[in-house]
């Protein structure tokens, strides 16, 4: 009798330790985004900005989304660089048609593949190096700014020492559980990278909405150190060059971008699986922090079920309740901050679902990335 009793005691204490780790992350890291407000500047300068968009066979997306970038309410000098990378569709003609009405479009047509450089790093490098202005603002062809003040808000986050601004790339809200899962996973990723940045530990950005100074790119020799890796033009580059001193975040609703979410489970999971393959290249401190958070989150529900069945059920439930309350409050505020409030009633379901999500994506940590352009 003593051995089983001791085993359940140990499992309960392990469960308490897992909850303690989770509470630490919520109170020390995630609460920063929940409580954050973009600083109000007494004098707001408008800096010249170069928007860079890379496209490959995205004529339809360019026709639909490029107008949202071109009609921005921005009085200072700005240009929109569209790098059309070896496209076989009508994208060239779509861009040329827009050039008839918008003189600030710089169309770069690439007709040769770059050797030994995978993904979209080469076209993105060409776009950044061609930029007229120091502040570069990146987005994708399948993204549209959430408002006409996107450029204004993103560049407004720059201060004297700022070299990098991390934005939020959201997805359009549509019916169905898949849409909610995609948007929650996007929010869950954002609450981590934005909160870590606010805590002085920036580790990634998303190319759908990201800005940095051209000098940062040139000073660090662009993507030369990660050219052999298929993806990582956003998260790995930021992981290498971002510091607590040179990085800011912008979470204003008008500074978001919106993308079309995947419509099929398989397509979305393949996309996420591919993206996670770059995390192994993060700095050790980031891998440790992200790994500990994921590890503790993964074991919450298995340990909760076991300890409730074979221990005093009310004790693990009470411990879990503490984390639940803290999570509910912080998620409510953070989701409101990122304009995802409609997801909040579902957060417990999403939290349980993450257990299965991690099982699927775990192999991505050691398998080689696939050579996809996006």
TAMOCOR-V797496 format. One record per pair of residues at least 12 apart in sequence whose ideal C-beta (glycine too) atoms are under 7 Angstrom apart, sorted by the first residue. I is the first residue (numbers start at 1). J is the second residue. If there is no record, write none. Layout:
i=I j=J
i=I j=J
This chain:
i=8 j=310
i=8 j=311
i=11 j=303
i=11 j=306
i=11 j=307
i=12 j=307
i=12 j=311
i=12 j=315
i=12 j=316
i=14 j=303
i=15 j=303
i=15 j=304
i=15 j=307
i=15 j=316
i=15 j=319
i=16 j=319
i=18 j=296
i=18 j=299
i=18 j=300
i=18 j=303
i=19 j=319
i=19 j=320
i=19 j=322
i=19 j=323
i=21 j=292
i=21 j=296
i=22 j=296
i=22 j=297
i=22 j=300
i=22 j=323
i=23 j=322
i=23 j=323
i=23 j=326
i=25 j=293
i=26 j=326
i=26 j=327
i=26 j=330
i=27 j=326
i=29 j=195
i=29 j=196
i=29 j=199
i=30 j=191
i=30 j=195
i=30 j=330
i=30 j=334
i=31 j=330
i=32 j=195
i=32 j=198
i=32 j=199
i=33 j=191
i=33 j=194
i=33 j=195
i=33 j=198
i=33 j=334
i=33 j=337
i=34 j=330
i=34 j=333
i=34 j=334
i=34 j=337
i=36 j=198
i=36 j=251
i=36 j=337
i=38 j=157
i=38 j=250
i=38 j=251
i=38 j=252
i=44 j=156
i=46 j=74
i=46 j=75
i=46 j=76
i=46 j=152
i=46 j=155
i=47 j=76
i=47 j=135
i=47 j=155
i=47 j=158
i=48 j=76
i=48 j=77
i=48 j=78
i=48 j=133
i=48 j=135
i=49 j=78
i=49 j=133
i=49 j=135
i=49 j=137
i=49 j=151
i=49 j=155
i=50 j=79
i=50 j=81
i=50 j=131
i=50 j=132
i=50 j=133
i=50 j=136
i=51 j=69
i=51 j=78
i=51 j=79
i=51 j=80
i=51 j=81
i=51 j=137
i=51 j=139
i=51 j=151
i=52 j=81
i=52 j=124
i=52 j=127
i=52 j=128
i=52 j=131
i=52 j=136
i=52 j=138
i=53 j=80
i=53 j=81
i=53 j=82
i=53 j=139
i=53 j=140
i=53 j=141
i=54 j=83
i=54 j=85
i=54 j=120
i=54 j=123
i=54 j=124
i=54 j=127
i=55 j=82
i=55 j=84
i=55 j=85
i=55 j=87
i=55 j=91
i=55 j=141
i=56 j=85
i=56 j=86
i=56 j=87
i=56 j=373
i=57 j=87
i=57 j=88
i=57 j=89
i=57 j=91
i=58 j=91
i=58 j=141
i=58 j=142
i=59 j=89
i=59 j=90
i=59 j=91
i=59 j=94
i=61 j=141
i=61 j=142
i=62 j=91
i=62 j=94
i=62 j=95
i=62 j=141
i=63 j=94
i=65 j=141
i=65 j=142
i=65 j=143
i=65 j=144
i=66 j=98
i=68 j=144
i=68 j=145
i=69 j=145
i=70 j=98
i=70 j=102
i=71 j=148
i=72 j=145
i=72 j=148
i=72 j=150
i=72 j=151
i=73 j=148
i=73 j=149
i=73 j=152
i=74 j=151
i=74 j=152
i=77 j=133
i=78 j=104
i=78 j=151
i=79 j=104
i=79 j=106
i=79 j=132
i=80 j=104
i=80 j=105
i=81 j=106
i=81 j=108
i=81 j=127
i=81 j=130
i=81 j=131
i=82 j=95
i=82 j=105
i=82 j=107
i=83 j=108
i=83 j=110
i=83 j=123
i=83 j=126
i=83 j=127
i=84 j=107
i=84 j=108
i=84 j=109
i=84 j=110
i=85 j=110
i=85 j=120
i=85 j=123
i=86 j=110
i=86 j=111
i=86 j=113
i=92 j=109
i=95 j=107
i=106 j=130
i=108 j=126
i=108 j=127
i=108 j=130
i=110 j=123
i=110 j=126
i=116 j=227
i=117 j=227
i=118 j=230
i=118 j=371
i=119 j=230
i=119 j=231
i=119 j=233
i=119 j=373
i=120 j=233
i=120 j=373
i=120 j=374
i=121 j=223
i=121 j=227
i=121 j=233
i=124 j=233
i=125 j=222
i=125 j=223
i=128 j=214
i=128 j=217
i=131 j=214
i=134 j=213
i=134 j=214
i=134 j=215
i=135 j=155
i=135 j=158
i=135 j=211
i=135 j=213
i=136 j=211
i=136 j=212
i=136 j=213
i=136 j=214
i=137 j=151
i=137 j=154
i=137 j=211
i=138 j=207
i=138 j=210
i=138 j=211
i=139 j=208
i=139 j=209
i=139 j=257
i=140 j=207
i=140 j=208
i=142 j=259
i=142 j=260
i=143 j=169
i=143 j=208
i=143 j=257
i=143 j=258
i=143 j=259
i=144 j=257
i=144 j=258
i=145 j=257
i=146 j=253
i=146 j=254
i=146 j=256
i=146 j=257
i=146 j=258
i=147 j=254
i=149 j=254
i=150 j=254
i=150 j=255
i=150 j=257
i=153 j=250
i=153 j=252
i=153 j=254
i=153 j=255
i=154 j=167
i=154 j=211
i=154 j=250
i=154 j=255
i=157 j=248
i=157 j=250
i=159 j=248
i=161 j=245
i=161 j=246
i=162 j=246
i=162 j=248
i=163 j=212
i=163 j=213
i=163 j=216
i=163 j=246
i=164 j=212
i=164 j=216
i=164 j=238
i=164 j=242
i=164 j=246
i=164 j=247
i=165 j=211
i=165 j=248
i=165 j=250
i=166 j=193
i=166 j=194
i=166 j=197
i=166 j=202
i=166 j=205
i=166 j=210
i=166 j=247
i=166 j=249
i=167 j=209
i=167 j=210
i=167 j=211
i=167 j=250
i=167 j=255
i=167 j=256
i=168 j=190
i=168 j=209
i=168 j=251
i=168 j=256
i=168 j=338
i=169 j=206
i=169 j=208
i=169 j=209
i=169 j=257
i=169 j=259
i=170 j=186
i=170 j=256
i=170 j=257
i=170 j=258
i=170 j=339
i=171 j=183
i=171 j=186
i=171 j=258
i=171 j=259
i=171 j=261
i=172 j=258
i=172 j=260
i=172 j=261
i=173 j=342
i=174 j=261
i=178 j=265
i=179 j=261
i=180 j=343
i=180 j=346
i=181 j=353
i=182 j=261
i=182 j=262
i=182 j=268
i=183 j=340
i=183 j=343
i=184 j=343
i=184 j=350
i=187 j=335
i=187 j=338
i=187 j=340
i=187 j=343
i=190 j=338
i=191 j=334
i=193 j=205
i=194 j=249
i=194 j=251
i=197 j=247
i=197 j=249
i=198 j=249
i=200 j=244
i=201 j=244
i=202 j=238
i=202 j=242
i=202 j=247
i=203 j=239
i=203 j=282
i=203 j=286
i=204 j=235
i=204 j=238
i=204 j=239
i=205 j=234
i=205 j=235
i=205 j=238
i=206 j=234
i=207 j=233
i=207 j=234
i=208 j=257
i=208 j=259
i=209 j=256
i=209 j=257
i=210 j=234
i=216 j=241
i=220 j=240
i=220 j=241
i=223 j=237
i=225 j=240
i=229 j=278
i=229 j=281
i=229 j=369
i=230 j=369
i=230 j=370
i=230 j=371
i=230 j=372
i=231 j=274
i=231 j=275
i=231 j=278
i=231 j=369
i=232 j=278
i=232 j=281
i=235 j=278
i=236 j=278
i=236 j=281
i=239 j=282
i=239 j=283
i=239 j=286
i=251 j=337
i=251 j=338
i=253 j=339
i=256 j=339
i=269 j=360
i=272 j=361
i=273 j=361
i=273 j=364
i=274 j=369
i=274 j=370
i=274 j=372
i=276 j=361
i=276 j=364
i=276 j=365
i=277 j=364
i=277 j=367
i=277 j=369
i=278 j=369
i=279 j=365
i=280 j=365
i=294 j=358
i=297 j=354
i=298 j=355
i=298 j=358
i=301 j=352
i=301 j=355
i=304 j=316
i=304 j=320
i=331 j=344
i=331 j=347
i=332 j=344
